[in-house]
Amino acid sequence: MKVVVLAAAYPSPAEPERALFIESLTRELASGPDTTVASVVAPWVHPGDPRLEVRQGIRVRRFPTATGGRRLKEIERPGPLLLAAHALSAASALLSEVRSSRADLILAHWILPSGPIAAMVSRLLRVPCVLVAHGSDVHRYAQGRGVLHRAARWAVRRSSRVVAVSRELRSVLVSHLGAVEARAPVIPMGADAAHFPFPPVPRSPADRALLRQKLGVPGDAPLLLFVGDWIEAKGVLDLIEALRALRRDGIAFAAAFAGAGPLEEALRPAARELGLLLPGRLPQAEVARWMRAADLFVLPSHSEGTPVSILEALASGTAVLATRVGGIPEVVEEGSNGWLVPPGDPRALSAALASVLGDPRRLEEARARIERSSEDLTAGRRARELRRVLEEVLRGA
């Protein structure tokens, strides 16, 4: 089975941590029996990146875009000419890769913008395609009633399978985009086992204290950790407001925001005011160290698929406090491995944090339950599940 992967984002020399979960899944897929990833096709965003390179044994071809060094999703309202140019450039690169490699199948990540491109090439070359919906591609772009909705619906209905990263997302694909439930398997993304092994490695309080010291975390107050883009949709401003309330109430905590993004100007004064740590965008090995050092991972997103960062936290044995959106309730069990709050509600977030921090036993009990868990959250497991889906498509099942 020879597969060409089309992705709206992929790691590169300029952004080695961008969309790492796609690279982890692709690498695991390529390592399986009787499976070859012929190449990955992704946007060429940064001029310093090579147009063609081999990353971890996988050929990556980047097609030119007219986005001025930005990813398509970072442009507030991309015009029709920009979207058309992006689609034509991607389709040309994908056509070339599928033809030259004589691929058996196209695997496209994100319904928009990748889905219609993959479906068009699939139709031209009579090669089946499988789409993977991740969350924002459907919730933010494809649920309306405009051109993007029609393009997404067309792609979904012409693909052999549409993989959803959560049951909630599958229900949206079925109800809004015409997907057939029986042909829309649910396969979340997975954590990179090289940094987040299964089963989780137990950590004693002494282990965590040593990690905190190495990372420069002051004091011994519980460490709250956020990892993600510094954007409003991730609930960054909600979390800052909730932390201010905790400080006013005299509740002790340390907090770190790992990532980068347009809200940096809002975060820096808040960091000085509240004593927050801002380690920036981190390589996976460093993310893993912070996850293991943290007492609680906090992700107050307004919308999600099934965030890989939550899977990484659980794979590290760290409890999670997150919003009740997307596929998060499918992996975070209230009172067991974490706690859930409504999105966009800093007061509820602050109250939940105060409740958990007020009883340290709850964090330790959650940690013990996570470490006893038998669920494999790695990308290797997800690649095996995805491989079975691709094999079914090639068998015509």
C-alpha positions in Angstrom: 0.0 0.0 0.0 1.6 3.2 -1.2 0.2 6.5 0.2 0.6 10.2 -0.6 -0.2 12.5 2.3 -1.6 16.0 1.8 -1.5 18.2 4.9 -2.4 21.9 5.5 0.6 22.1 7.9 3.7 20.0 8.5 6.9 20.5 10.4 9.8 22.3 8.6 13.2 23.7 9.4 11.6 27.1 10.1 8.8 25.6 12.3 10.0 22.2 13.5 7.2 22.0 16.1 4.3 22.9 13.9 1.8 20.0 13.4 4.1 17.5 14.9 1.2 15.2 15.6 0.8 14.8 11.8 4.4 13.9 11.4 4.3 11.4 14.3 1.2 9.7 12.8 2.8 9.7 9.3 6.0 8.2 10.6 4.2 5.5 12.5 2.0 4.8 9.4 5.1 4.4 7.2 6.8 2.1 9.7 4.0 -0.5 9.5 4.0 -3.7 7.5 3.2 -3.4 3.8 2.8 0.3 4.0 4.8 3.0 2.3 4.3 6.8 2.6 5.6 7.9 -0.9 5.6 11.5 0.1 4.0 14.3 2.1 2.7 17.4 0.2 2.4 20.5 2.3 2.5 24.4 1.9 5.8 26.2 1.5 5.3 29.0 4.0 8.7 30.2 5.0 11.2 31.2 2.2 14.1 29.7 4.0 12.5 26.2 4.0 13.5 23.7 1.3 10.9 23.0 -1.4 11.9 19.4 -1.2 13.5 17.5 1.7 13.6 14.2 3.4 12.4 14.3 7.1 12.8 11.2 9.2 13.0 9.1 6.0 9.9 10.6 4.4 10.0 12.8 1.3 8.3 16.2 1.9 7.3 18.3 -1.1 6.2 21.9 -0.3 4.1 23.8 -2.8 4.3 27.6 -3.1 1.7 29.8 -1.7 0.9 33.6 -1.9 0.3 34.0 1.8 3.3 36.2 2.6 5.0 33.9 5.1 1.7 33.0 6.9 -0.3 29.8 7.1 -3.7 30.1 5.4 -5.6 29.8 8.7 -3.6 32.8 10.0 -5.2 35.1 7.4 -8.5 36.6 8.7 -10.4 36.6 5.5 -8.5 35.0 2.6 -10.0 36.2 -0.7 -11.2 34.0 -3.5 -8.1 34.6 -5.6 -5.8 33.6 -2.8 -7.8 30.5 -2.1 -7.9 29.5 -5.8 -4.1 30.0 -6.1 -3.5 27.9 -3.0 -5.8 25.1 -4.3 -4.2 25.1 -7.8 -0.7 25.0 -6.5 -1.5 22.2 -4.0 -3.4 20.2 -6.7 -0.5 20.5 -9.1 2.0 19.2 -6.5 -0.3 16.5 -5.4 -1.0 15.3 -9.0 2.7 15.1 -9.7 3.5 13.2 -6.5 0.6 10.7 -7.0 1.5 10.1 -10.6 5.3 9.8 -10.1 5.0 7.4 -7.2 2.1 5.4 -8.6 0.4 5.8 -5.2 -2.6 3.6 -4.3 -4.3 6.2 -2.1 -4.4 9.8 -1.0 -4.7 10.6 2.7 -5.6 14.3 3.3 -5.5 16.0 6.7 -8.1 18.8 7.4 -11.3 18.9 5.4 -10.5 22.5 4.6 -8.4 23.4 2.7 -7.1 19.9 1.9 -10.3 18.0 1.3 -11.5 19.5 -2.0 -8.0 19.4 -3.4 -7.5 15.7 -2.6 -11.0 14.9 -3.9 -10.4 16.6 -7.2 -7.0 14.8 -7.7 -8.6 11.6 -6.6 -11.3 12.0 -9.3 -8.8 12.9 -12.0 -6.5 10.0 -11.3 -9.1 7.5 -10.2 -7.2 6.9 -6.9 -9.2 6.7 -3.7 -8.9 9.4 -1.0 -9.4 9.4 2.7 -10.0 12.6 4.6 -9.2 13.3 8.2 -11.2 16.0 10.0 -9.4 17.6 13.0 -11.9 20.1 14.4 -11.3 23.8 13.4 -11.5 22.8 9.7 -15.1 21.8 10.3 -16.3 24.0 13.3 -14.7 27.2 12.1 -14.8 27.0 8.3 -17.1 24.3 7.0 -20.3 24.6 9.0 -21.6 27.8 7.4 -23.7 28.0 4.2 -21.2 29.6 1.9 -18.7 28.5 -0.7 -16.5 26.8 1.9 -19.4 24.7 3.2 -20.3 23.6 -0.3 -16.6 22.8 -1.1 -16.3 20.8 2.1 -19.5 18.9 1.5 -18.5 18.1 -2.0 -15.1 16.7 -0.8 -16.7 14.7 2.0 -19.3 13.0 -0.2 -16.6 12.1 -2.8 -14.1 10.6 -0.4 -13.9 6.9 0.4 -13.8 7.5 4.1 -13.8 10.5 6.4 -11.9 10.0 9.6 -13.0 12.1 12.6 -10.9 12.7 15.7 -13.9 12.5 18.0 -17.4 11.2 18.1 -18.7 14.8 18.4 -16.9 15.8 15.2 -18.3 12.7 13.4 -21.8 13.8 14.3 -21.2 17.2 12.7 -19.7 15.6 9.6 -22.9 13.5 9.3 -25.4 16.2 10.1 -23.8 19.1 8.2 -21.5 17.7 5.5 -23.3 14.6 4.3 -20.9 12.0 5.7 -22.2 8.5 6.0 -21.7 7.4 9.6 -20.7 3.8 8.7 -17.9 5.3 6.5 -16.7 7.9 9.1 -14.6 6.0 11.7 -13.4 7.8 14.8 -9.7 7.8 15.3 -8.2 10.5 17.6 -4.6 11.6 17.0 -1.9 10.3 19.3 1.0 11.3 21.4 4.6 10.7 20.2 5.7 7.6 22.1 9.3 8.7 21.9 8.5 11.5 24.4 5.2 10.3 25.9 5.6 6.5 26.3 2.9 4.0 27.1 2.3 3.1 29.8 3.1 6.4 31.6 6.3 6.3 33.7 5.3 6.8 37.4 6.7 9.9 39.0 7.3 10.5 42.7 6.9 13.9 44.3 10.7 14.0 44.5 10.9 13.4 40.7 8.6 16.3 40.0 10.4 18.6 42.5 13.7 17.9 40.7 12.1 18.6 37.3 10.7 21.9 38.6 14.1 22.9 39.8 15.7 22.2 36.5 12.9 24.1 34.7 13.3 27.1 36.9 9.8 26.9 38.5 10.0 28.9 41.8 8.6 27.7 45.1 6.6 24.6 45.8 3.1 25.8 44.9 1.1 23.6 42.4 2.3 24.1 38.9 -0.5 24.8 36.3 0.6 24.3 32.6 -0.9 25.6 29.4 0.5 24.4 26.0 -0.8 25.7 22.8 -1.2 28.7 20.4 -1.6 32.0 22.2 -4.9 32.8 20.6 -8.4 33.7 21.9 -9.8 30.4 20.7 -7.6 28.5 23.1 -9.0 30.4 26.0 -5.8 32.2 26.9 -7.5 35.4 28.0 -10.0 33.4 30.0 -7.2 31.6 31.8 -5.4 34.9 32.6 -8.6 36.3 34.1 -9.1 33.1 36.2 -5.6 33.3 37.5 -6.1 36.9 38.5 -9.1 35.8 40.5 -7.0 33.1 42.2 -4.3 35.7 43.2 -7.0 38.0 44.6 -8.3 35.2 46.7 -4.8 34.3 48.0 -4.6 30.9 46.4 -1.0 29.8 45.8 0.0 28.5 42.4 2.8 28.7 39.8 1.7 28.8 36.1 3.5 28.4 32.8 2.3 29.2 29.3 4.2 27.3 26.6 3.6 28.3 23.0 3.5 31.5 20.9 1.0 33.6 19.0 -0.7 37.0 18.6 -1.7 37.3 22.2 1.9 37.6 23.3 1.4 41.4 23.9 -1.4 40.6 26.4 0.5 37.7 28.0 3.7 39.6 28.8 2.2 42.2 31.2 0.1 39.5 32.8 3.2 37.4 33.3 4.9 40.3 35.2 1.7 40.9 37.2 1.0 37.3 38.1 4.5 35.8 38.0 3.8 33.6 35.0 6.5 31.7 33.2 6.5 32.0 29.4 8.9 29.4 28.1 7.8 30.0 24.5 7.3 27.4 21.8 9.1 24.3 22.8 10.5 21.2 21.2 8.6 18.0 22.1 11.3 16.8 24.5 10.9 20.0 26.5 7.1 19.9 26.3 7.3 16.4 27.8 9.5 17.7 30.7 7.0 20.4 31.5 4.1 18.0 31.3 5.9 15.7 33.8 6.7 18.6 36.1 3.1 20.0 36.1 0.5 19.2 38.7 -2.4 20.2 36.4 -2.7 20.8 32.7 -5.2 23.5 31.8 -6.8 24.0 28.4 -9.8 26.3 28.3 -10.4 26.2 24.6 -13.6 27.6 23.0 -13.7 24.8 20.4 -11.6 21.7 19.7 -11.4 18.3 18.0 -9.5 16.0 20.4 -6.4 18.0 21.4 -3.1 16.2 21.3 -1.9 18.3 24.2 -4.5 16.7 26.5 -3.4 13.2 25.3 0.2 14.2 26.0 -0.7 15.4 29.5 -2.5 12.1 30.3 0.3 10.1 28.8 2.6 12.0 31.2 0.4 11.1 34.2 -0.8 14.6 34.6 -4.5 15.5 35.4 -6.4 17.8 33.1 -8.8 20.7 33.6 -10.4 21.7 30.3 -13.5 22.9 28.7 -16.5 20.7 27.8 -16.1 21.1 24.0 -15.5 18.9 21.0 -14.0 15.5 21.8 -12.5 16.6 25.2 -15.3 15.0 27.3 -14.5 11.7 25.4 -11.0 11.6 27.0 -11.4 13.6 30.2 -13.6 11.9 32.7 -14.9 14.3 35.3 -13.4 13.6 38.7 -11.3 10.7 37.5 -8.5 11.9 35.3 -9.6 15.5 35.3 -12.3 18.1 35.4 -14.5 19.9 32.9 -15.9 23.5 32.8 -18.0 25.4 30.3 -16.1 27.3 27.6 -15.7 31.1 27.7 -16.5 31.3 31.4 -13.5 32.6 33.4 -15.5 32.5 36.7 -16.3 28.8 36.3 -12.7 28.2 35.4 -11.4 30.1 38.4 -13.9 28.3 40.7 -12.8 24.9 39.4 -9.1 25.7 39.8 -9.7 27.0 43.3 -11.6 23.8 44.2 -8.9 21.5 42.8 -6.0 23.5 44.2 -7.7 23.7 47.6 -7.4 19.9 48.0 -4.1 18.5 46.8 -5.3 15.0 47.5 -7.6 15.3 44.4 -4.6 15.9 42.2 -2.6 13.0 43.6 -5.6 10.6 43.4 -6.2 11.6 39.7 -2.5 11.1 39.0 -2.6 7.6 40.5 -5.7 6.7 38.4 -4.0 7.9 35.2 -0.8 5.9 35.9 -2.9 2.8 36.4 -4.8 3.4 33.2 -4.4 0.7 30.5 -5.3 3.0 27.5 -2.7 3.4 24.9 -2.7 7.1 23.7 0.2 6.9 21.4 0.4 7.7 17.7 1.5 4.1 17.0 -1.8 2.8 18.1 -3.7 5.4 16.0 -1.5 4.6 13.0 -2.5 0.9 13.3 -6.2 1.9 13.4 -5.8 4.2 10.4 -3.9 1.5 8.5 -6.9 -0.9 8.9 -9.2 1.8 7.4 -6.9 2.4 4.4 -6.7 -1.3 3.8 -10.5 -1.6 3.8 -10.7 1.2 1.2 -8.2 -0.6 -1.1 -10.1 -3.9 -0.7 -13.3 -2.0 -1.7 -15.0 -2.8 1.6 
